[in-house]
Amino acid sequence: MDTVRKNLTLDRQYFGNDITTSNRFRDTNSAVLFDNVQGSYREIYVNGFYLGHNDMRLGKKAKTHTQSGQETVELICCMEGACLQMKSTLASPVHLIANSYNVIYSKKSNAETDWFPTNGRVSVLQIHMVPQLFLEYLTLGDKSQNTVRFEKNIKAGKSCQLCSEGMPLSPYMQFAIDQIINADASKVFKPLYIESKILELLALQLKQIVALEKTPIPTLKPESIKKIARVKAFMEQNLHKTMTLADLSKIAGTNDYAIKKGFKRLYGTPVFAYWNTLKMNMAKKLLLQKTVSIGEVSDKLGYKNQRHFSSAFKKQFGLTPRQFQT
């Protein structure tokens, strides 16, 4: 446990005063090994941002303890598994399930986190910045009741969460996170690239928070939410498949209308638009690797005809797969 505490402690010397006074870039990866847990904890410091990526394999629920001597605003994004974190300065715990996020302001605090794996894995990205930097970005966009309240709490030094519960990670947010985590270490402008993706992720999140407040999500029964979430999880884990709405309805255990209307209400996008965006983001990732052919990418994403795949890709990104690779 001591090894993990050391690896997960935010109170490092390069996350101290130099988070605001230095432009140094650091990227380190540490092993996480204790009890039934193994994996890695990656730390990146880039121009006023501190990133921590937990990528853990565990057979059952695990617990870690962290401490921070800093006052920060934190974007916390859960990609796989789930986490329940209680900070000593927060009145209520931060609870995130897979593909959700929140924004947290906290002063110096200790935190205890329970990690719940999905298929034996937990993946969480945390991005910290000093409150002054976050407030500068916050003033550039539209206001909402949540952002106004959050701004007041920061200025008053009162720890809080931006949203009362986790918000859904859109496909575009997921792709930005993937680009941050998998940034090519050989790139000359890697620090600039990572910083641009952090700002893109922050902009997408704040835009979503403001938009959803203007058009609130209609109330859905808990059982309906579970069924719709089941469809969402299935699509995320089966990008190689092509199915009809009737097929997805059978997986959820409900009818076509409930899935079609409920998915749009809950996630703000039509069900197949969401699945297609996931497929196209994966296609972009595979094509960037240049280790598989366009035909293989098409097959991996369930397209029976490569022309249909190319048309879908061009519609999404404005380029054909071949143009994108060159």
C-alpha positions in Angstrom: 0.0 0.0 0.0 2.9 2.4 0.7 4.1 2.1 -2.9 0.7 3.0 -4.2 0.3 5.9 -1.8 3.6 7.2 -3.1 2.7 6.8 -6.7 -0.8 8.3 -6.3 0.2 11.2 -4.1 -0.3 14.5 -5.9 1.9 16.5 -3.5 5.1 16.2 -5.6 7.7 18.9 -5.8 6.9 19.5 -9.5 3.2 19.9 -8.6 4.0 22.7 -6.3 5.0 26.3 -7.0 6.2 25.4 -10.5 2.7 24.5 -11.7 2.3 28.2 -12.3 5.9 29.4 -12.7 7.6 26.8 -15.0 7.1 25.6 -18.5 9.0 22.3 -17.9 7.4 19.2 -19.4 7.5 15.9 -17.6 6.1 12.5 -18.5 6.7 9.5 -16.1 5.1 6.1 -15.7 5.2 4.2 -12.4 4.1 0.6 -11.7 1.2 0.0 -9.3 1.6 -3.2 -7.4 -0.2 -4.2 -4.2 -2.5 -6.9 -2.9 -4.6 -8.0 -5.9 -3.8 -4.9 -8.0 -1.4 -4.3 -10.8 -1.1 -1.7 -13.5 0.4 1.7 -14.0 0.1 5.3 -12.9 1.2 7.9 -15.5 2.0 11.5 -14.5 2.3 14.3 -17.0 3.2 17.9 -16.1 2.6 20.4 -19.0 2.5 24.2 -18.9 0.3 24.6 -15.8 -1.6 21.2 -16.0 -0.9 18.1 -14.0 -2.3 14.8 -15.4 -2.6 11.5 -13.6 -3.8 8.4 -15.4 -4.7 5.3 -13.3 -4.8 2.1 -15.5 -5.3 -0.8 -13.1 -6.1 -4.5 -13.3 -7.8 -5.9 -10.3 -9.9 -8.9 -9.4 -12.1 -7.1 -6.9 -12.8 -3.8 -5.3 -9.6 -2.0 -4.1 -9.0 1.1 -1.9 -6.3 3.7 -2.1 -5.4 6.8 -0.1 -4.1 10.1 -1.6 -3.1 13.4 -0.3 -2.6 16.9 -1.8 -1.1 20.0 -0.4 -2.5 22.0 -3.3 -5.6 24.0 -4.1 -6.8 22.7 -7.5 -9.6 22.3 -10.0 -9.7 18.8 -11.2 -11.3 17.3 -14.3 -11.8 13.6 -13.4 -12.9 11.3 -16.2 -13.7 7.6 -15.6 -13.3 5.5 -18.8 -13.6 2.0 -17.4 -14.8 0.6 -14.1 -16.1 3.0 -11.4 -14.8 5.0 -8.5 -16.1 6.4 -5.3 -13.9 9.1 -3.8 -14.4 10.9 -0.5 -12.2 14.0 0.0 -11.8 15.4 3.4 -12.9 18.9 2.2 -16.0 17.7 0.3 -19.4 17.3 1.9 -20.4 14.4 -0.4 -18.4 11.7 -2.3 -17.4 11.9 -5.9 -19.1 8.9 -7.6 -18.3 8.1 -11.2 -19.3 5.1 -13.4 -17.7 4.1 -16.7 -17.8 6.9 -19.4 -18.6 9.7 -17.0 -16.8 12.8 -15.6 -17.1 15.7 -13.1 -15.1 18.8 -12.2 -14.0 19.2 -8.6 -12.6 22.2 -6.7 -10.8 21.3 -3.6 -8.3 22.8 -1.2 -5.6 20.8 0.7 -7.2 17.5 1.4 -6.8 13.8 2.0 -8.9 11.4 -0.1 -10.0 7.8 0.1 -11.0 6.1 -3.1 -12.8 2.8 -3.7 -12.1 1.4 -7.2 -14.7 -1.0 -8.8 -13.4 -2.9 -11.8 -15.4 -3.7 -15.0 -14.0 -6.9 -16.6 -11.1 -6.6 -14.2 -10.0 -3.1 -15.2 -10.3 0.5 -14.0 -9.1 3.5 -16.1 -9.4 7.0 -14.8 -7.8 10.3 -16.0 -7.4 13.2 -13.6 -6.4 16.7 -14.9 -5.4 19.3 -12.3 -4.9 23.0 -12.7 -4.7 26.0 -10.3 -8.1 27.7 -9.8 -7.0 31.0 -11.3 -6.3 29.2 -14.6 -9.6 27.5 -14.7 -11.5 30.7 -13.9 -9.8 32.4 -16.8 -11.2 29.7 -19.2 -14.6 29.8 -17.4 -15.1 33.5 -18.2 -14.6 32.9 -21.9 -17.9 30.9 -22.4 -21.6 31.0 -21.7 -22.7 31.0 -18.1 -25.1 28.6 -16.3 -26.4 28.2 -12.8 -23.8 25.4 -12.2 -20.8 27.4 -13.5 -21.8 30.6 -11.7 -22.2 28.6 -8.4 -18.9 26.8 -9.0 -17.1 30.1 -9.6 -18.5 31.6 -6.4 -17.4 28.6 -4.4 -13.9 28.8 -5.8 -13.6 32.4 -5.0 -14.9 31.7 -1.5 -12.5 28.8 -1.0 -15.3 26.3 -0.6 -14.6 22.8 -2.0 -17.3 21.5 -4.3 -18.3 19.5 -7.4 -19.4 21.4 -10.5 -22.2 18.9 -11.2 -24.3 17.1 -8.5 -23.5 13.8 -10.3 -21.3 12.4 -13.0 -21.9 13.6 -16.6 -21.7 11.4 -19.7 -18.5 11.4 -21.7 -19.4 12.1 -25.3 -17.6 10.2 -28.1 -15.7 13.4 -28.9 -14.6 13.7 -25.2 -13.6 10.0 -25.3 -11.5 10.5 -28.4 -9.7 13.6 -26.9 -8.9 11.5 -23.8 -7.6 8.7 -25.9 -5.4 11.2 -27.8 -4.0 12.6 -24.5 -3.2 9.1 -23.1 -1.7 7.8 -26.3 0.2 10.9 -27.4 3.3 9.8 -29.4 6.4 10.3 -27.2 8.5 10.9 -30.3 6.6 14.0 -31.4 8.6 17.2 -31.2 5.5 19.2 -30.2 4.1 16.6 -27.8 3.7 19.1 -24.9 1.8 21.6 -27.1 -0.3 18.7 -28.5 -1.3 17.4 -25.1 -2.1 20.9 -23.9 -4.3 21.5 -26.9 -6.2 18.3 -26.2 -6.7 19.2 -22.6 -8.3 22.5 -23.6 -10.4 20.7 -26.2 -11.7 18.3 -23.5 -12.4 21.2 -21.1 -14.3 23.1 -23.7 -16.4 20.1 -24.7 -17.3 19.4 -21.0 -18.2 23.0 -20.2 -20.2 23.3 -23.4 -22.1 20.2 -22.5 -22.8 21.3 -18.9 -24.2 24.6 -20.1 -26.2 23.1 -22.9 -27.9 20.5 -20.7 -28.8 23.1 -18.1 -30.6 25.1 -20.8 -32.4 21.9 -22.1 -32.7 19.6 -19.0 -32.8 15.9 -19.5 -36.4 14.7 -19.0 -36.9 12.5 -16.0 -36.5 8.8 -16.7 -37.3 5.9 -14.4 -34.3 4.3 -12.9 -35.1 1.0 -14.5 -35.3 2.7 -18.0 -32.0 4.4 -17.4 -30.4 1.0 -16.6 -31.8 -0.6 -19.8 -30.6 2.3 -21.9 -27.2 2.3 -20.3 -27.0 -1.4 -21.1 -27.4 -0.6 -24.8 -24.7 2.1 -24.6 -22.2 -0.3 -22.9 -23.0 -2.9 -25.5 -22.2 -0.5 -28.4 -19.0 0.7 -26.8 -17.8 -2.9 -26.4 -18.9 -4.2 -29.8 -17.7 -1.7 -32.4 -17.3 -4.6 -34.8 -21.0 -5.4 -34.9 -23.8 -3.9 -37.0 -27.3 -4.3 -35.5 -30.8 -2.9 -35.9 -32.8 -1.0 -33.3 -34.9 -4.1 -32.8 -31.7 -6.1 -32.0 -30.6 -3.5 -29.5 -34.0 -3.4 -27.9 -33.8 -7.2 -27.2 -30.5 -6.7 -25.5 -32.0 -4.0 -23.3 -35.2 -5.9 -22.6 -37.5 -3.2 -23.8 -39.1 -1.9 -27.0 -37.7 0.1 -30.0 -39.5 3.4 -29.0 -38.1 3.3 -25.4 -34.6 2.9 -26.7 -34.9 5.5 -29.5 -36.4 8.2 -27.4 -34.8 7.3 -24.1 -31.2 7.3 -25.5 -31.6 10.7 -27.0 -33.0 12.1 -23.8 -30.3 10.6 -21.6 -27.2 11.1 -23.8 -28.3 14.0 -26.0 -27.6 12.1 -29.3 -29.5 9.5 -31.4 -28.5 6.0 -30.6 -27.0 5.2 -34.0 -25.3 8.6 -34.3 -23.5 7.7 -31.0 -22.5 4.3 -32.2 -21.3 5.6 -35.6 -19.2 8.3 -33.9 -17.5 5.7 -31.7 -16.8 3.6 -34.8 -15.3 6.6 -36.7 -13.2 7.6 -33.7 -11.8 4.1 -33.5 -11.2 4.1 -37.3 -9.2 7.3 -36.9 -7.2 5.8 -34.1 -6.4 2.6 -36.2 -5.6 4.6 -39.3 -3.1 6.8 -37.4 -1.2 3.7 -36.3 -0.7 2.7 -40.0 -0.3 -0.9 -39.1 -3.5 -2.1 -40.6 -5.0 -1.5 -44.1 -8.1 0.5 -44.8 -9.9 -2.7 -45.7 -8.9 -4.3 -42.3 -10.2 -1.3 -40.5 -13.4 -1.5 -42.4 -13.8 -5.2 -41.4 -12.9 -4.5 -37.8 -15.8 -2.0 -37.6 -18.4 -4.3 -39.1 -18.6 -2.8 -42.6 -19.3 -5.4 -45.3 -18.4 -2.9 -48.0 -15.3 -0.8 -47.8 -16.9 1.9 -49.9 -19.6 2.3 -47.3 -16.9 2.7 -44.6 -15.0 5.3 -46.7 -18.2 7.3 -47.2 -19.1 7.2 -43.5 -15.5 8.3 -42.6 -15.5 11.2 -45.1 -18.9 12.3 -43.8 -17.6 12.4 -40.3 -14.1 14.0 -40.9 -14.3 15.5 -44.4 -11.5 13.3 -45.7 -11.5 9.7 -47.1 -9.5 7.2 -45.1 -6.7 7.3 -47.7 -6.5 11.1 -47.6 -6.4 11.0 -43.9 -3.4 8.6 -43.9 -1.4 10.6 -46.3 
